[in-house]
Amino acid sequence: METELTFCMDPMPMCAFEGLMNDFSILTVVPGGPESRYLTKIRDLFSKLASEGEGGTPSLWIESEKDAYGDDKWFQVVCPETPVGRRLIVSDKQWTTVFVYEEEEYVPRYDPFHSERISQFLKDLYAYLGRLVRIVLSSPEEYNDYVETRLPYDFRYGTVSRRDLYEACPERRIRVSGEQVALLGRLSDTDGFSGTGADSEKKLPAAKIKHIVKSVPFFETPEPVRFRKPDGTWWIRIPLEGEYDIEPALLMAEEFEKERIPFLFSHIDETMDVLSGKGRIRVVPGQVFSTFEYPEMPLPVAFDEESARNREALIRRIEWEPCPRIRIRE
């Protein structure tokens, strides 16, 4: 009988997990093989649990040792129901994820070292999860409260208004010049179109457009696309999917206007909302792909004293969602 209620991860399974990630991110096992047996056992453990909320998939949070930087390290383990084979996902919700798939038609190349490492990883994980599930089954509410209290903000979900984000973290505000504001005003009056469309695609100056795109000083510059309007004129569309595209798109638009190249700057209203601090952003763990339709951002990392203060100020302004709670399956 375990008397001490603790959910701190043993070092062995996580060391094996992190070492395995150096070589593999997607692990495929054959039904009936040695690795599949541990996958079955882990699935049986999860079958005893349920998540609050209709259709919720139960997941377990595992607290591990602190990482090399002294930060708290947590991993989430999920064993979702799927129509094809079994699945196991182990993730730190930030940089590292292991997917384990069981595929009927998968025929692996014979590699005893590969098979042995996967088996050891699943064996260690099953041993730990077996102890954890026994504790959770005996005290589900205490486990839920433990996660709710201790799970770091970097692993949580929430929302924040852009106005609050800009006040807490001024560096997140997109800086635009007076000329760019005036340009947006002109584009707003013409539904984002600038100039007079070309009579044919060949009249769009390809070399000049390529030079302008290359001159925009951003790591990933959106690539403009040629398109034809119903009236037969040809234009350049500046891709603008989310707020991270605004700065390079504005620089590109300025140059296109100077060179009298006809272009469309899409999402004018959304761009104006971002610049004025309207709307809300969803805060999510890890890397994100933010769009105007689904604006997302990770919690900023503290690099120095100022960024640490800004981060704490932002944390206080975010409306954090409660962690999904585990219950015993009836």
N, C-alpha and C positions, 0 to 999 in steps of 0.2 A: 504493500500500500504506500503510495507516494504522499508524503505529508506536506512537503514544501511546494507551494504553488509558484512555479517559475516557468517562464516562456523564453528564456534566453537560449539561443541556439548553441549547441555544442560546436567546437571549432572543426572537428573532423568532416562532417558533411559539407560545410560551406567551403572548406579548403578544397575538397574534392570537386565541388561544384565550380568554383572559380578556376581551378586548374583545367577542368574539362572545357571551360569556355574558351581557353586559349586555342583549342583545336576545333571545337564544334559549337554550332549554335542550334542546328536542327539535328536531332538524333532520331533515327528510324529503326524500330525493332520489329522482328518477325514474330507473328502470332505463334505461341507455343514454345518459343525459345526461352533461354534462361532469363533474359532481360524482361520478357513479356510477363513472366511470373510475378516479378516485383511490381510491374505496372498494374497487374490485377490486384495485388494486395493493397497497393496505395489507393486504387479505385474503391476497394471494399471499405477502406477507412473513411473515405469521403462520403460513401453511401449512408453513413450514420448521421451526417450533418446536413443542415439546410440553412439557407440564408433568408433573412427577413425580407419581405417584398416579393410580389408575384413574379415568378420566373427567375428569381435570383439564383446564381450559381454560387455554392459555398466556396469560400477561399480561406486559407489560414495564413496569418502573418507570423513570420518567424524573426525574432530579434537575434542578431548575430553579434559577434565581437565588433568593436569599433574598427574602422578601416585605417589605412596608413596615415590619414590626415587627422585622425582622432574624432571623426564624425560617426554618428550612430549609423549602423548598417542593418537594414531590414530586407527580408525577402518575402514575396507573396507566392503561395503555391495554390494552383487551381487545377482541378481535374474535371473539365467540362464534359457534359453529355453531348455526343455527336453521333450522327447516323452512320458514319464510316469509321470503324475502329475506335481505339481509345486515345485520349490526349492527356498530356501532362505539361503544364507550363509553370516554370519557376523563374521569377523575375524580381529584380531589385527596383523595377518601375522607373529606372533612369537610364542605365547604360547597358545592362547585362540581362539577357533573357535566354533561357534554354527551352526549346520546344521538343517534346518527346512524342513521336507519332508511332502508332502501330498500323502497318499497312499490309494487307493480304498479298498484294502483288509485288511487294518489294523483295528483291533478291540481292542481298548485300555481297560485296566483294569479301572474300574470306580474310579477315584481319583479326587474329586473336587478341592483339593489344587493344584495338578499338573495342571489341566486344567485352573484354575484361574491365576496361575503364568504365564503360556504360553500366555494366552489372554492378560494379563497386559503388558507383554514384547512386544508383537506384536502391541498392541494399542499404547504404548509409542513410539515405533520405527516408526510406521506409522505417528503419529502426527509430529514427528521431520522431517522425510523424506518429508512429504508434504510441510513443510516450506522451506526445503532445495531445493527441486525440483523447486518450484516456483522461487526461487532466481536464480538457475542455468539456467532455461528457459529464464529468463530476461537478464542474463549476462553470457552466457556460457564461453566466452573467459576469462572473469575476474576470473571465478571459476577455469578454467584450469591453468591460470597463478598463482593463489593462491596456488593450490596444487603443481605445479612445483617448486614454490619458497620455500614453507614451509614444505613439506613432509620430515621428517627426513631420513637420509641415511639408517637407519636400516630397512626401509620399501621399499627400492628401489632395482632395479636390475642393474647389471653391469658386467664387466669383467676386469680381471687384469692378467698380466703376472706373472708367478711364480717367475721370477727374481725380479720383482718389489715388489712382496709380501715378499720375503725373505729379501730384502734390507730394507723395511719399518718395517717389523716385524720379526726380526731374530729368535725369539722363534718358529716361524712356520716352520723353516727349520728342516728336519729330520736329526738327528745326527747319523752317522754311524762310526764304528771303522775301522781301517785299515784292520783288519781281515775280517770284513764283506764286505768291498770293494773287497778284494781279492777273497772272496767266490763268489760274484756276477760275477766277471770276469771269474771264472772257470765255473759257471753255464751258462754264456752267450755263452761259447764255445760248450756246450752240449745241447743247447735248453732248459735249465732249469732242466735237469735230473742230478742226482747225485747218484753214486754207481752202483751196479749191481742188477737188478730186482730179486725178490724171485721166486722160482719155483712154489710155491703155496701160497695162502692167509694165510694159517696157519703158514707159516714160517716168517711172519711179526710179530715182537715181540710186541704183544698187550699191555702187562703190561708196558713195557719200553716206548712205544709211549704215553700211558696215563699219565705216570709220567712226561714226558717231557712237554706235553701240560699243565698240571697243574702247572708246575714250571715257566711258562712264566708269568711275573708280569704285566698283563694287565687286566683291568676290563672285557673286552669281548675278549677272545682269539678265533681266528678262529679255528674251529674243522677240523682236517685233515680227508681226505676221502681215503679209499682204492680203487684202480682201477686196471684193467688188460689191458695191452697193447696188440696189435694184435699179438705180438710174443709169447704171453702166460705168460709173466712175470708179477709179481705183484709189485705195487708201492704205496707210500703214496703221495697224492696230498695236498700240503699246500694251503688252500684257500687264495686268494689274489684278492679282488674285487676292491680295491681303495687304495689311499695313506695312509689312516688311518690304514690299515692292514700291512703296510710295516714293522714297528718296531717289532711287535710280530712274524711276519712271518720270519724275519731274525734271531731272537733269536732261533726260532724253527728249522730253517734250520741248524744253527751252531751245535745244539745238535744232530740232526739227522745225520749230517756228521761225528761227533765224534764217534757216536755209530754204524756207517756203516749201517744205515737204508736207503734203497733206496727211494728217494723222487723226486717229481717234484715241482720246484719253478716256477709257471706260471707268465706271464706278466713281463718277465725280461726287455724287452726294455722299457716298460712303467715305471717300477720301476727306471731304470737308468735315464729316462727323468725327473722324479720327483726329484730325488736326485741332478741332475745337474741344475735344475731350468728352464727346457724347458717347453713350452706349456703355456696355459692360463687357468684360473679358473673363473667360473661364480659365481658372488657374489649374493646371494639371501637372502631374509628375513627369519628368523626363523630357525627351525631345518632342517637339510638336510641329505640325504643319498648319499654320494659322491662315484662315481665309476671312474675307469680309463676312461671309455667311456664318462661319463658325470660328470666331476669334478666340485664340488660345495662347497661353504663355506659361512657361515654367516659373516657379518661384526663383527670383534672382539669387545668384551665388554671391556671398560676401567675400570680396577680395582685399578690402582694407577697412579702416575704421568708419569711413564715410559710407561705403556701400553696406557695411554691417548695420549702421544706424538706419539707413534707408530701408533695408530689408525688414528690420524689426517694426518700423513704422508701417510698412505695407502689410505685414502679417496682421497687425491690429485692425486694419481696414478691410481685410478680406472676410467675406461671409463664408465660413468653412462649412462644408457638408459633413454630417455625422458619418462615421465609418460604418459600413454594412455590418450588421450584427449576426453572429452565428447562433443557431438554435439546434436542438436535437430533433432529428427527423422522426416524425410520428409514424 
